[in-house]
Amino acid sequence: MRPALPAWPPSLRPHRATAAIAALTAAVLVLLLGPGTPAARADATVPPLLTDGYGLTQTAEPTGTATNFVITVSTPEVAGEQRIRILLPSDYADQPAKRYPVFYFLHGAADDPGNPALAYPALTRSTSMITVIPDGGLRGWYANWLDQNTAAGAQNWKNFHINQVIPFIDANLRTVATRQGRAVGGISMGGFGAMHYAQNHPELFSQVATFSGATDLSRNHAVMRAAVVATLVNAGKPLCGSSTGAGSTCSLDFGPTVSSDAIFGTPYPLFDADWRWNAADPAAHMDALEGMGISIYTGDGAGNPAEMEFWVQSAAQHAKEALDALGYPHHYVNYGNGATWGDQCNGGHNSGCWAQDLTDYVPRLEAAFAAQALLPNTPQPRKGTHP
């Protein structure tokens, strides 16, 4: 069931009869407007009311402001409760007839949309698009796990995002609910997720971006596989000390320890038993992005192999080489040690560099959305066939 209407502050609480009339009026408007054109909330200073559906049930009142808020949902597809941060343009409430394209921004490992830092300035400043930051788990890796019987419980992240979150957003907000009106991008683990989703569902997205993403999971790039495995077996948990357990905020604690085979099967290249990893490898399937706007951002970790970005650079380079071989146009940025990439970027795997990535990318995305809005709807590419 959907949660009760958010409580009014004491100074604004209406008479019960007035509240009942307001609720009835809202219900009638929903019936008249139909799905995808939700009724505006009476108080435009608080988050809009969203209606449960597509397998998602809201389990708490939204928190935040009218343009930057978090909802909490549950779904049988993924164990526990999931948060979704939604960023609306500043004129959303004042333009009831206007529809907006949507940027699905996928976070990295050990993070969650409840973290306000994920609302990067470049995203909150946008006046022409909606940004949705869905929960991807501490190490969900934007995939339906091969093993659903681990201590982590149900882990169907792809089903959650593609089959539930996207139609839920289209039904509740004034979106441009077409391929031309959707983009997907992400940082680190989310960079893999963005490429994975765009390659599997080119019919849904017209733009894809990866910021320091894990874009090579092939057997030839074992470091990336090792990073995935480290999150699965929770290799960093011992370093958290007494901060582990319920409510832990240690960034190295990824939850219950599970098998290294839990997501894609064995990561070890023996007798071709790692075919699922190769099938999910973004660099091997760049051909699925034909006709899509593609952006890849990376640093070089200042040339230090102990810095994750050092290895991200080679993964990004492999993805670029595949695009070059195909002749696909793309926007590729390697800002090296970050010396010329904003005051907070040192070329490493961190938010200072990602903030600058988004400062560069968001205006490009807004321009692409605007250009696509002037074109007639084109036939949607066929859904991808690889896992």
C-alpha positions in Angstrom: 0.0 0.0 0.0 1.1 3.6 -0.4 2.0 5.6 2.7 -0.3 8.1 4.3 -0.2 11.6 3.1 2.7 13.5 4.7 1.9 15.2 8.0 1.2 19.0 7.9 3.3 21.2 10.1 1.2 22.3 13.1 1.1 25.9 11.9 -0.3 24.8 8.5 -2.5 21.8 9.5 -5.9 22.3 7.9 -9.3 21.5 9.4 -10.1 17.8 9.0 -13.0 18.5 6.7 -10.9 20.7 4.5 -8.2 18.0 4.3 -10.8 15.4 3.3 -12.1 17.7 0.5 -8.5 18.3 -0.7 -7.8 14.5 -0.7 -11.0 13.8 -2.7 -10.2 16.6 -5.2 -6.7 15.1 -5.7 -8.2 11.7 -6.3 -10.6 13.0 -8.9 -7.8 14.9 -10.7 -5.7 11.8 -10.9 -8.6 9.9 -12.5 -9.1 12.8 -15.0 -5.4 13.3 -15.8 -4.5 9.7 -16.1 -1.1 8.0 -15.7 2.0 10.0 -16.5 0.3 13.3 -15.7 0.0 13.3 -12.0 -1.9 16.0 -10.1 0.2 18.8 -8.7 0.6 18.8 -4.9 -1.2 21.7 -3.2 2.0 22.8 -1.4 4.7 23.3 -4.0 7.3 23.7 -1.3 7.4 20.0 -0.4 8.1 16.9 -2.5 5.2 15.9 -4.9 3.1 12.9 -4.0 4.0 9.8 -5.9 1.7 6.8 -6.4 2.8 3.2 -5.8 3.0 0.9 -8.8 5.0 -1.3 -11.1 5.9 -3.5 -8.1 7.2 -0.6 -5.9 5.6 0.2 -2.6 6.6 3.4 -0.7 7.5 2.6 2.9 8.1 6.1 4.3 7.2 9.7 3.6 9.6 11.4 1.2 12.3 13.5 2.7 13.9 16.6 1.3 12.8 19.6 -0.6 10.4 20.1 -3.5 13.2 19.7 -6.0 15.7 17.4 -4.2 14.0 14.6 -2.3 14.4 10.9 -1.5 11.6 8.3 -1.5 12.0 4.8 0.1 10.5 1.8 -1.6 10.3 -2.0 -1.2 10.1 -4.5 -4.0 10.3 -8.3 -4.1 13.1 -8.0 -6.7 15.6 -6.7 -4.1 15.9 -7.5 -0.4 15.3 -4.7 2.1 14.3 -1.1 1.4 15.6 1.0 -1.4 16.0 4.7 -1.7 15.6 6.8 -4.9 16.7 10.4 -5.0 14.9 12.6 -7.4 16.1 16.0 -8.6 13.5 18.2 -10.3 14.2 21.4 -12.2 13.4 24.6 -10.3 10.4 25.4 -12.5 8.8 22.0 -12.3 5.9 23.1 -10.1 5.4 26.4 -12.0 5.2 24.7 -15.4 2.4 22.1 -15.1 2.2 21.5 -18.9 5.9 21.1 -19.4 7.6 17.7 -19.7 11.3 16.9 -19.0 13.8 14.4 -20.2 15.3 12.2 -17.5 18.9 11.4 -16.6 19.3 8.1 -14.7 22.4 8.6 -12.6 23.9 5.4 -11.1 26.0 5.6 -8.0 29.2 3.7 -7.2 29.9 0.9 -4.7 29.4 1.5 -1.0 27.1 4.5 -1.6 23.4 5.0 -1.5 21.0 7.7 -2.8 20.4 8.8 0.8 23.8 10.4 0.6 23.1 14.1 -0.2 26.6 14.4 -1.8 25.3 12.4 -4.8 23.3 15.5 -5.7 26.3 17.0 -7.5 26.0 20.8 -8.2 25.9 20.3 -11.9 22.8 18.1 -11.5 21.0 20.4 -9.1 21.6 23.4 -11.3 20.0 21.8 -14.3 16.8 23.6 -15.4 15.9 21.4 -18.3 15.9 17.8 -17.1 15.0 15.5 -14.2 17.7 13.5 -12.6 16.9 10.1 -10.9 19.4 8.4 -8.7 18.1 4.9 -7.9 19.5 2.6 -5.2 22.0 0.2 -6.7 23.0 -1.5 -3.5 26.4 -1.4 -1.8 27.6 -3.9 -4.4 24.6 -4.8 -6.5 26.6 -4.2 -9.7 23.4 -3.3 -11.6 22.7 -7.0 -12.5 20.3 -9.8 -11.7 22.6 -12.0 -9.7 23.1 -15.6 -10.8 22.7 -16.8 -7.2 19.6 -15.5 -5.5 20.1 -17.7 -2.4 22.9 -15.9 -0.7 22.9 -14.1 2.7 22.2 -10.9 0.8 18.7 -12.1 -0.3 17.0 -11.2 -3.5 19.4 -9.2 -5.8 17.5 -8.5 -9.1 18.9 -5.0 -9.6 18.4 -4.9 -13.3 14.7 -5.9 -13.0 14.3 -3.3 -10.3 15.7 -0.5 -12.4 14.5 -1.4 -15.9 11.1 -2.9 -15.2 10.1 -0.9 -12.1 11.9 2.4 -11.5 11.7 3.7 -15.1 7.9 3.1 -15.6 7.3 4.3 -12.0 9.0 7.6 -12.8 7.2 8.0 -16.1 3.9 7.3 -14.4 4.5 9.8 -11.6 6.4 12.7 -13.1 6.0 14.7 -16.2 8.7 13.0 -18.2 9.5 12.7 -21.9 8.8 9.0 -21.8 10.6 8.0 -25.0 14.1 6.8 -25.9 15.0 10.4 -27.0 14.0 11.6 -23.5 16.2 9.2 -21.5 19.9 9.0 -20.7 21.8 6.8 -18.3 25.2 7.4 -16.7 27.1 6.5 -13.7 30.3 6.6 -11.6 32.6 3.7 -10.9 30.3 0.6 -10.4 27.5 2.8 -11.8 29.6 3.5 -14.9 29.5 -0.3 -15.6 25.8 -0.2 -14.8 25.2 2.6 -17.3 27.0 0.8 -20.1 25.4 -2.5 -19.2 21.9 -1.1 -19.3 22.4 0.9 -22.4 23.8 -2.1 -24.2 21.1 -4.4 -23.1 18.3 -1.9 -23.6 19.2 0.5 -26.4 15.5 0.9 -27.0 15.3 2.8 -23.7 18.2 5.3 -23.8 19.6 7.7 -26.4 22.6 8.8 -24.3 25.1 6.9 -22.1 28.0 8.1 -20.0 30.5 6.5 -17.8 32.6 8.4 -15.2 35.6 6.3 -14.0 33.5 3.3 -14.9 34.4 -0.4 -14.8 34.0 -0.7 -18.5 36.2 -3.9 -19.0 35.3 -7.1 -17.1 37.1 -9.4 -19.6 39.6 -12.0 -18.4 42.3 -9.7 -19.8 41.5 -7.1 -17.2 41.6 -9.1 -14.1 41.9 -6.1 -11.8 38.4 -5.1 -12.5 37.1 -8.6 -11.8 39.1 -8.5 -8.6 37.4 -5.3 -7.6 34.0 -6.9 -8.1 35.0 -10.0 -6.2 36.4 -7.9 -3.3 33.0 -6.4 -2.8 31.2 -9.8 -2.9 33.5 -11.4 -0.4 33.6 -8.2 1.6 37.3 -8.2 1.7 37.5 -4.7 3.3 35.3 -5.5 6.3 38.1 -6.4 8.6 39.6 -2.9 8.1 36.4 -1.4 9.5 37.1 -2.6 13.0 34.2 -2.0 15.4 32.3 0.1 12.9 30.8 -3.0 11.2 27.3 -4.4 11.8 23.9 -3.0 11.7 23.9 0.7 10.7 27.5 0.6 9.7 28.8 3.6 7.8 32.2 2.1 7.0 32.7 2.5 3.2 34.6 -0.8 3.1 31.7 -2.9 4.6 29.6 -4.2 1.6 27.2 -6.3 3.6 26.9 -10.0 4.1 29.8 -12.0 2.7 28.7 -14.0 -0.4 30.5 -16.2 -3.0 32.7 -14.7 -5.6 30.5 -16.6 -8.1 27.3 -14.9 -6.9 26.7 -12.4 -9.7 28.3 -13.8 -12.9 29.5 -17.2 -11.9 33.1 -18.1 -11.5 35.5 -15.2 -12.3 38.4 -17.5 -13.0 39.3 -18.1 -16.6 39.3 -21.9 -16.5 37.8 -23.9 -19.3 35.9 -20.9 -20.5 33.7 -21.2 -17.4 33.8 -17.4 -17.1 31.6 -16.8 -20.2 29.1 -14.8 -18.2 31.7 -12.2 -17.2 32.8 -11.9 -20.8 29.2 -11.6 -21.9 28.6 -8.7 -19.4 31.9 -7.0 -20.4 31.0 -3.5 -21.7 34.1 -3.1 -23.8 33.1 -6.3 -25.8 29.7 -5.0 -26.7 30.2 -1.5 -27.9 28.4 -2.4 -31.1 25.1 -2.4 -29.2 25.5 1.4 -28.7 25.1 2.2 -32.4 23.4 5.6 -32.9 23.6 6.5 -29.2 25.4 9.5 -27.7 28.4 8.0 -25.8 30.7 9.8 -23.3 33.6 8.3 -21.4 35.6 10.1 -18.6 38.7 8.9 -16.8 41.8 10.1 -15.0 45.1 8.2 -14.7 45.5 8.0 -11.0 48.6 10.1 -11.4 50.3 7.1 -12.8 50.1 5.2 -9.5 49.1 1.5 -9.8 48.0 1.6 -6.2 45.3 4.1 -7.2 42.1 2.5 -8.7 41.9 5.2 -11.4 45.2 3.9 -12.9 43.3 0.7 -13.8 40.1 2.5 -14.7 42.1 4.4 -17.4 43.1 1.2 -19.2 39.5 -0.1 -19.1 38.3 3.2 -20.5 41.0 3.0 -23.2 39.8 -0.5 -24.2 36.2 0.8 -24.5 37.5 3.7 -26.6 39.5 1.4 -28.9 36.4 -0.7 -29.5 34.4 2.4 -30.4 37.2 3.6 -32.7 37.3 0.3 -34.5 33.5 0.5 -35.0 33.7 4.1 -36.2 31.2 5.2 -33.6 31.5 8.9 -32.6 31.9 9.5 -28.9 33.1 12.1 -26.3 36.3 10.8 -24.6 38.0 12.7 -21.9 41.2 11.6 -20.1 42.1 14.3 -17.7 45.3 12.6 -16.5 46.4 13.7 -13.1 43.6 16.3 -12.9 45.9 19.3 -13.0 43.6 21.0 -15.6 40.3 19.4 -14.4 39.0 21.6 -11.7 40.5 22.6 -8.3 39.3 19.5 -6.5 40.5 16.8 -9.0 43.8 15.0 -8.5 43.2 12.5 -11.2 42.1 9.9 -8.7 38.9 7.8 -8.2 37.0 10.4 -6.2 34.2 12.8 -6.1 36.4 15.8 -6.7 37.0 14.6 -10.2 33.5 13.3 -10.8 32.0 16.7 -9.9 34.1 18.2 -12.7 33.1 15.4 -15.1 29.5 16.3 -14.5 30.2 20.0 -14.9 31.5 19.2 -18.3 28.9 16.5 -19.2 25.6 18.0 -18.0 25.5 20.9 -20.5 26.4 18.5 -23.3 23.5 16.2 -22.2 21.1 19.1 -22.0 22.1 20.2 -25.5 21.6 16.7 -26.8 18.2 16.4 -25.2 17.2 19.8 -26.7 18.4 18.7 -30.2 16.6 15.4 -30.0 13.4 17.1 -29.0 13.3 18.8 -32.4 13.5 15.5 -34.2 10.7 13.1 -35.0 10.5 9.9 -33.0 12.9 7.4 -34.6 12.4 3.6 -34.6 13.7 2.2 -31.4 16.7 -0.2 -31.6 16.0 -3.7 -30.8 16.6 -4.9 -27.3 20.0 -6.3 -26.6 20.5 -10.0 -26.5 23.5 -10.6 -24.3 23.2 -11.1 -20.5 
